Amino acid sequence: MPMNRAHRRLCSSEKWALTTRDHILPWALADVPLGDDVLEIGPGYGANLRVLIEQVPRVTAVEIDEGTAALLEGKWGDRATILHADGAAMPLPDESFSSVVCFVMLHHVPTAAQQDRIFAEAHRVLGPGGVFAGCDSQPSFRFRVLHFRDTMNTVDPAGLPDRLAKAGFADVSVDRHPESGAVRFRAIRR
C-alpha cells in the first residue's frame, strides 16, 4: 500500500473517521444526488464507507490493496459489496451505478495517466445522468510531512476540468475549500 506507517495510523483512526463524517463528506457531497447504487473507489480503511452505507441502499467499494480489502470485507461486507480490484480497471459492468465517488485518495495514485484511467472507468460504470463526485487534498507543509516516503501525486485543480471532460464527463465543476484548500469536483455522465 503506498502509505507510510504514520499515514496508515492516521487514516485508520477514529479521529479520521469522525473528521470524514463531520467535515469532509458533508462538504464533498453537498447537493450531490447519490441515487440508490453508489460505487466508492479507494475506500482505504472505510471511514467514508461507514458513512455511505447509512445514506444509500447499496454501496460497492473497490479497494486496490488486498489486505485492506479483506479488512473492509470483514467489517462492512454484510452491508456493502467489497471488491479487491484496481479502480483503473474495474471488473464491473458498464452503466451500473447511480453515482461514483472517491475521497482523499487520488493523490495516492502514482501517475496522472493512472488517475485518468480511474476517471475513464468512473465514466464507464456510471449510468446516464449519474454523478462522479469527490475531493482530494492539496500540498501543504504538513501534508508533505505526512507523505514522507509515501505516494503523493496531487491533482492540479486548474487542469482537472479538462481531464474529466476528456474522460467523457459533462457539467464539470471544480472548486476549493475556503480554509483547507482541498479540491472538490463533480461531473455528470450524459
N, C-alpha and C positions, 0 to 999 in steps of 0.2 A: 504494500500500500504506500503511495507516495506521500507519507506524512511521518514526521519525526515523533519521538515519544511524547514530548510536551504537547504537541499539536493533537495527537491521538487522545491524550488525557483530557485536554480541554473539550474536544468535540464529543467525547463520551460522558461528559459530566452533567449532573443535574442542573448546574448553573447555566450551561449552554442550552439545555433543553428548555429551561424557563425563558431565557433570552429569545430563543427561537419562537416560542409560543406567544410571548408577550410583546415582542418588538419586531422581529424580522418578518414573520409570516403576515401579521396584520398589515404591515407596510407593503410587502411584496405582492400580496393578494388583494389589496383594496380595490373593490369594484371589479374583480375578475370573476366571471361566471365559470365555475369549475365543471358544472354538469354532474352526471352520475358516475362516470367511469374515468378516474384520474390515473395517469402514469407519472410517477416520480423517477427521474433519472438521477442516480448518485445519491441515495439517501444516507450514506455513511452509517452512523450509529443509530439512526432512526429518530432524531429529535423532531424533524419535520413530519415524518411518517406518523408518529403518535398523535400529532395534531390533525393531520389529514383524515385519518380513519374515523375521527369524531365528526367530521364535516361532510363527508360524502359516502354514498353507499358502497362503492367499490374502488379499491386502490391497488395498483400494481406498482411494485418498486423494482428497478433494475440496478443492481449493485455489481461493480466490476471485481471487487475484492472477494475472493471465495470465503475466507474466514468471516468477514463482516456480513456477507450474505447469509451464512449459516447462523450467525448470531441473531440477525433480523428474523430469520425463519423461526428460530426457537422462541423469540419474544413476541413477534407480531404475526406469525404465519397463520394463526387461526382467524385473523381479521383482515389480512391483506395477502395478495399473491406476491411472493418474493422470488425474483429470478436472479441467478448468478450469470451475468452477461455484460457485455460491453455496450454502453449507451450509443456508441458509434456504429454498432452492427447488432441491433436487437432482434431476437427471434420472435417477433410479434407480427401479426397480420396488419396489412395496410388499413388505414382509416378505422381503427378500432377503439379510439379513446376520445372522450369529450374534451379533455384538456391534458396537456403535458406540462410538468413543472420541474424546475431544478433550482436549488437554493444553495448559494455559497459553495459551489463545487466546481464551477468552470475553471477556476484558477488552478485546480489540481490536474487538469488535462494538459499534458506536456506541450502540445503544439496547437497553433491556430488551425492547422488543417484537421486535426482530430476534433477540435471544438466545432468546426464547420460540418464535419460528418455527424456529430451529435445533433446539430441544428437540422440537417437534412433528414435524419432519422425521426426527429420530433415531428417534422412536417409530414413525413410518410405515414406515421401511425395515427395522426390526428384525423378525425372525421371532418368533413366540410363544416366551416363555421367554428371549428374548435380553436381554443386559445392555447398558445405556448407562452408561459409566464415564468418569471423567476428573478433572481437577484444574485449579485456577486460582489465581493469586496474589491477595494482598490488599494494600491500600495500606500503604506504609511510606515513610519519607523517601527512602530510596534508590530505591524503586520509582517514586515520583513524579518524582524527578530523571531517571531513565531514560526516563520518558514525557513529558518536556518537549516541547511542540508535537507531541504524539502522541496517538492514541486511547487512553483509559484509562477503561473503564466496568466496574469490578469488580462481581462478583455479591455480593449480601448473603447470607451463609451461613444466616441465620435465615429468609429468605424462599425460599431455593432448594428445600426440600422441597415447598412448596405449588406453586411454579412447575412443577416436574417432574410432580407429581400432576395438575395442570391439563392438561399435555401428554399425559396418559394413562398415565403410569408408576405402578407399584405397588412396594412394598417399597423405598421411597426411603430412602437413608442418606446423611447428610452429616456430615463431621467435619473437624477442623482438625489440621494438622501441629503437633506439640508445640513445635517450635523456630521454624519459619518463619511459622506461622500460615496457610499456604496451605490452600485448601479442597479436599477430596476428596469426590466423590459417586459413587454407584452407584444404579441403578434398573433395574427389570425390566419388560419388556413382557409382560403377561398375555394 
